[in-house]
């Protein structure tokens, strides 16, 4: 689990799902506290996809690999 950071993008190096994706505020999607559609453990992001937003932390649900960009 990654916490206490300012993450602005996440690139998937393998197929990945998150058990926690913590938005910095309610303006961003995440697994808790976001406006709009929240993601859940059933949402898989395929290899090569980059998501942009503002998160304070995340936990991978699987053994996937990502690159998290701090900003």
DRENDO-1510 file (C-alpha; in Angstrom, 1 decimal, always signed):
<recs>
REC; n; res; u; v; w
REC; 1; UNK; +0.0; +0.0; +0.0 .
REC; 2; UNK; +1.2; +3.5; -0.9 .
REC; 3; UNK; -0.1; +6.4; +1.3 .
REC; 4; UNK; +0.6; +10.0; +2.1 .
REC; 5; UNK; +1.7; +10.9; -1.4 .
REC; 6; UNK; +0.4; +13.3; -4.2 .
REC; 7; UNK; -0.1; +11.0; -7.2 .
REC; 8; UNK; -1.1; +12.6; -10.4 .
REC; 9; UNK; -1.0; +9.6; -12.9 .
REC; 10; UNK; -0.7; +5.9; -12.8 .
REC; 11; UNK; +0.5; +3.8; -15.7 .
REC; 12; UNK; -0.3; +0.1; -15.8 .
REC; 13; UNK; +2.6; -2.2; -16.7 .
REC; 14; UNK; +0.4; -5.3; -16.3 .
REC; 15; UNK; -3.4; -5.7; -16.0 .
REC; 16; UNK; -4.2; -4.2; -12.6 .
REC; 17; UNK; -7.1; -3.8; -10.2 .
REC; 18; UNK; -7.1; -1.7; -7.1 .
REC; 19; UNK; -8.5; -2.6; -3.6 .
REC; 20; UNK; -7.9; +1.1; -2.6 .
REC; 21; UNK; -7.5; +4.2; -4.8 .
REC; 22; UNK; -7.8; +7.1; -2.5 .
REC; 23; UNK; -8.8; +10.4; -4.2 .
REC; 24; UNK; -7.3; +13.7; -2.8 .
REC; 25; UNK; -10.7; +15.2; -2.9 .
REC; 26; UNK; -14.3; +14.5; -4.0 .
REC; 27; UNK; -13.4; +15.9; -7.5 .
REC; 28; UNK; -11.5; +12.7; -8.4 .
REC; 29; UNK; -12.6; +9.1; -8.9 .
REC; 30; UNK; -11.4; +6.4; -6.5 .
REC; 31; UNK; -12.7; +3.6; -4.3 .
REC; 32; UNK; -14.0; +6.0; -1.7 .
REC; 33; UNK; -15.2; +9.6; -1.5 .
REC; 34; UNK; -15.2; +10.5; -5.2 .
REC; 35; UNK; -18.0; +12.1; -7.3 .
REC; 36; UNK; -19.3; +10.2; -10.2 .
REC; 37; UNK; -18.6; +6.5; -10.8 .
REC; 38; UNK; -16.4; +4.9; -8.2 .
REC; 39; UNK; -14.1; +2.1; -9.2 .
REC; 40; UNK; -14.2; -1.2; -7.4 .
REC; 41; UNK; -12.1; -4.4; -7.2 .
REC; 42; UNK; -14.0; -5.7; -10.2 .
REC; 43; UNK; -12.6; -2.9; -12.5 .
REC; 44; UNK; -9.4; -4.0; -14.3 .
REC; 45; UNK; -7.2; -1.5; -16.0 .
REC; 46; UNK; -5.3; -3.2; -18.9 .
REC; 47; UNK; -1.6; -3.1; -19.5 .
REC; 48; UNK; -0.5; +0.2; -21.2 .
REC; 49; UNK; -3.3; +2.4; -19.8 .
REC; 50; UNK; -2.5; +5.6; -17.9 .
REC; 51; UNK; -5.1; +7.2; -15.6 .
REC; 52; UNK; -4.8; +10.8; -14.6 .
REC; 53; UNK; -6.2; +12.4; -11.4 .
REC; 54; UNK; -5.1; +13.3; -7.9 .
REC; 55; UNK; -4.8; +10.5; -5.3 .
REC; 56; UNK; -3.1; +10.3; -1.9 .
REC; 57; UNK; -2.5; +6.5; -2.1 .
REC; 58; UNK; -3.4; +3.2; -3.5 .
REC; 59; UNK; -3.3; -0.5; -2.9 .
REC; 60; UNK; -3.2; -3.1; -5.7 .
REC; 61; UNK; -5.8; -5.8; -5.6 .
REC; 62; UNK; -3.6; -8.1; -7.6 .
REC; 63; UNK; +0.0; -8.9; -8.2 .
REC; 64; UNK; +0.1; -6.3; -11.0 .
REC; 65; UNK; +2.8; -3.7; -11.6 .
REC; 66; UNK; +2.3; +0.1; -12.0 .
REC; 67; UNK; +4.3; +3.3; -12.3 .
REC; 68; UNK; +2.9; +6.1; -10.0 .
REC; 69; UNK; +3.8; +9.6; -11.0 .
REC; 70; UNK; +4.1; +12.1; -8.1 .
REC; 71; UNK; +3.2; +15.7; -8.5 .
</recs>
